[in-house]
């Protein structure tokens, strides 16, 4: 019975050098939030900007800049992540994650547009709730503009 154990030990010894150089793959991209408006990266780094949204209340985020072929930062798309503990809740908030890659040295701006019910992105006037008034007003208040969140990225 000593013989099979030696074969197993010998096989494991042969496999050890094959696994010694392995790693877990590329590092996870750095993640930034809404307040992290200054980002520093190296060429080839991937990074993410994560913001909260809630489609059921017409709160959403849109990427305005950079374009898909920017020389300093390239957009890699976006995805939605369900917030922990809200998987079964209808109308629950979620996280929108925008992914980018530092493409070349320099500085770039990433602009996200924060659209809400009160400040829509598509030009629609929000539905107002009826308020009892005795005299009608002659002027309507303008629709608020969506917030523009600007991130400055420096790639070195």
Secondary structure, DSSP 8 states (H G I E B T S, - for coil): -HHHHHHHHHHHHHHHHHHHT--SSS---EEE-TT--EEEE-TT-EEEEEEEEBGGGTBEEEEEES-TT-SSEEEEEEEEEE-TT-TT-TT--EEEEEEEEE-SSEEEEEEEEEE-SSS-SSS----------SS--SS-------EEEEEEEEE-
